[in-house]
């Protein structure tokens, strides 16, 4: 696939990210397909959650690690529904994760790819 984008402002950048995210979230792609999106934005998918420039709140971090979600790539492969299924992970934790990712220009997966 070849894609050409003209980005003139933040709104254009957000639209481009949304289109790319939607493309990467298609069911026929594996979780590993999320990696190009992360690299495009300058973040390594293997970055530990604790090393994120805008870390997730402590409670959310502890629950993610307890559920074997250790890296940014693993977190980005999850949907809101996936995270809410974690015992003890409520709306406050979810909002903290979403805010941390948004500050990095990232967001959770749109749909399950597994």
C-alpha positions in Angstrom: 0.0 0.0 0.0 1.2 3.5 -0.8 -0.2 6.5 0.9 0.5 10.2 0.3 -0.7 12.8 2.8 -0.6 16.6 2.8 -0.8 17.7 6.4 -1.3 21.5 6.8 -2.4 21.6 10.4 -3.2 19.6 13.6 -6.7 18.7 12.3 -5.2 17.2 9.2 -2.7 15.3 11.2 -5.4 13.9 13.4 -7.5 12.8 10.4 -4.5 11.1 8.9 -3.8 9.3 12.1 -7.4 8.2 12.3 -7.4 6.8 8.8 -4.1 4.9 9.4 -5.4 3.6 12.7 -8.6 2.4 11.1 -6.6 0.7 8.4 -4.3 -1.0 10.9 -7.3 -2.2 13.0 -8.8 -4.3 10.2 -9.6 -7.8 11.3 -7.2 -9.4 8.8 -4.2 -7.8 10.4 -2.5 -9.1 13.5 -1.7 -7.2 16.7 1.9 -6.8 15.3 0.4 -4.6 12.5 0.2 -1.8 15.1 4.0 -1.4 15.0 4.2 0.8 11.9 1.8 3.3 13.4 3.9 3.5 16.5 7.2 3.9 14.6 5.6 6.5 12.4 5.0 8.6 15.4 8.5 8.1 16.8 7.7 5.7 19.6 9.1 2.2 19.9 6.4 -0.5 20.3 8.7 -2.2 22.8 8.9 0.8 25.1 8.0 -0.2 28.6 4.9 1.5 30.0 6.9 3.0 32.9 9.2 4.7 30.3 6.4 6.5 28.5 6.9 10.3 28.3 3.4 10.6 29.8 3.1 7.5 32.1 -0.3 6.0 32.8 -1.6 6.5 36.4 0.0 4.1 39.0 -3.1 2.1 39.6 -3.7 1.6 35.9 0.0 0.7 35.4 -0.1 -1.9 38.2 -3.3 -3.5 36.7 -1.8 -3.6 33.2 1.4 -5.2 34.4 -0.6 -7.7 36.5 -2.4 -8.7 33.3 0.9 -9.1 31.3 0.6 -5.8 29.4 4.2 -4.5 29.7 4.9 -2.4 26.6 3.4 0.4 24.6 2.8 -1.9 21.7 0.9 -4.4 23.9 -1.3 -1.5 25.3 -2.0 -0.1 21.8 -3.2 -3.5 20.6 -6.0 -3.4 23.3 -9.4 -1.8 23.0 -11.3 0.0 25.7 -13.5 -3.1 26.1 -10.3 -5.3 26.6 -9.1 -3.0 29.3 -12.5 -2.7 31.1 -12.5 -6.5 31.3 -9.5 -6.4 33.6 -10.7 -6.9 37.2 -10.4 -3.5 39.1 -9.8 -1.5 35.9 -12.6 1.0 35.9 -13.5 4.2 34.1 -11.0 6.3 36.0 -8.1 4.0 35.0 -9.4 3.9 31.4 -9.5 7.7 31.3 -6.0 8.0 32.7 -4.7 5.6 30.0 -6.5 7.4 27.2 -5.1 10.8 28.4 -1.6 9.5 28.6 -1.8 8.1 25.0 -3.5 11.2 23.7 -0.6 13.3 24.9 1.6 11.1 22.8 -0.7 11.4 19.7 -1.8 7.7 20.2 -4.9 5.9 21.1 -6.2 2.4 21.9 -7.2 0.0 19.1 -10.6 0.5 17.6 -11.5 -3.1 17.4 -10.2 -6.5 18.4 -7.7 -8.0 16.0 -7.5 -11.4 17.7 
